[in-house]
């Protein structure tokens, strides 16, 4: 992949969207994304050693939070934010004050479409979020709101207004998002297939959500985007985005919102170690045979009319139904409640903006 950046592009919703990046390393990868990201505000969540200095290229407007900041801002409730796992990214969702979030991993680069043009992943996510979804009836031409497409014959006219889109789930060229067993049996497999399509995931259908190329409407569904308890001190890892996706899909289905998957693609540059991944995943691989049927059968009561009410109800169901499998799920259910408490505390209209993170202004090289 060439790292030569393209020229600056138009930045839609630049004042309404935050880009959240979890990291343990210098963010040199931003240079390739500069034309697409430099007009947006970044929220960087530094995992691991808080005394380590993370280098961010000049010219980006960002806030950087490390574990010390998380502990200071949330106090005892910081226990709900994972440590030594990319699940820490959800802290960025928590402190954002924007309507939309795009989150990306630091090993993801700009992909090219079949014509060789750089893909503006962020612009495609925004398009996905700003156009309706079709969760209640499948359109065989996929996205009917896309230029050159429409609803096919037989599609109910009463459903053609669609539903608000809450989540836009992007895909990856090069290294696929495989679990450890699949990585081990297919170590050289690369995804070279570019499928030029966006689909709404039907109501009642779960999906494996990947957090490395993901956007969502924070006002519509942000309170459900909790990436669980993973990593240090926990018996499981690499299921953070899966957990958030399953919870989110149950809630979007209940509230009549849509989830899209497909475009945009990013270039996933490196595969993580499958043996390390297997150690993190093995309990999740075993547990998901119970977890997925749990979510497939979960029915939220009609009294749950907000994301927060839905999520609290889901936490009760997790404790009751999954708690007997392992004490971890009792702890996770409690953390889900804590997450909603801090979400409401930090997102109350009366709460002042979170301060004292490491800040940098795009026009200045000094830290505030």
Secondary structure, DSSP 8 states (H G I E B T S, - for coil): -----------TTTTTEEEEEEESS-BTTHHHHHHHHTTSEEEEEE-S-TTS---B-TT-EEEEE-HHHHHHHHGGGGGGS-BSSGGGGHHHHHH--SSEEEEE-TTEE--B-TTS-B--HHHHHHHHHHS-B-TTS--TTS-TTSTT----TT--GGGTT-B-EEEEEEEEEES----HHHHHH-TT--B------EEE--TT------TTEEEEEHHHHGGG----S-BTTSS--S-HHHHHHHHHHHHHHHHT-EEEEEEEEEEE-----HHHHHHHHHHHHHHHHHHHHHHHH----TT--SHHHHHHHHHHHIIIIITTT-HHHHHHHHHHHHHHHHHHHHTSTTS-----SEEE-TT-SSB-
